């Protein structure tokens, strides 16, 4: 013999009424203290980051400009842009590779050694490697043969 | 923990801001809010219980609130981090940039309204006997949010957040 102890059935409206009785409306535009504290911390971090941005912002604009000049084959302009980026200390893989490409395409005789110095120690994906090999002057491949 | 819950766990600021956005628009539209879970570790990581909405405009605003607020905050928070980390590809920069990038991407990943948010709007178009164009719009809204929800399986939410982080830098000629 089993006994069933089902709760009395109530309609959705009655359930909603019961819910409302237990949950009075929350005051408009009020948020828990921990949310306010986190929001203040985020505002402080964002403001602090904005104070750090100016030196990066100018370099990023110049870097973007250098890419355009390189694509337009204005190598002297691109070289000057990248020289200012690198002189400001922004040595990343992307900045080094772009400067090396500018040197190899625009000034293969004068800047060949400097371009190789910039590329030294970097690792490349296949596509990146091919892009660089495509613009490497013949001198590089001759040196490779001699080394072998 | 299933992957969706795990993602919510690692991007919890986005869930919190998503629910804040719903509540903010409820308050703006003078719709009483009875309960808010800003973040929890269940299958529904956050929710807002509010009174039934009677105006279509309010229902739509409450539904798309997170899309507006999370998206705008994602663009703003990632902007300063984007410059050294992506535009210049620098390593070892100030840790604040990494925190802001994580925060911004987390917010962007939770910008899309849930299919339930869109369903609420669609249900109201039925209940209020809205005109044909609004009903079509409601169906489209449900379709887009459901599609976005389904595409989370292939990281649409992450791609959307990454896309947002590129908006300001592109507009300002930084990339």
Interface residues (C-beta under 8 A of the other chain):
Chain A: X19 X20 X23 X24 X25 X26 X28 X29 X31 X32 X35 X38 X42 X45 X46 X48 X49 X50 X52 X53 X56 X57 X59 X60 X61 X63 X64 X65 X90 X92 X93 X94 X95
Chain B: X13 X16 X20 X23 X24 X27 X30 X32 X33 X34 X35 X36 X38 X49 X51 X76 X77 X80 X81 X83 X84 X87 X88 X89 X90 X91 X94 X96 X97 X99 X100 X103 X169 X172 X173 X174 X175
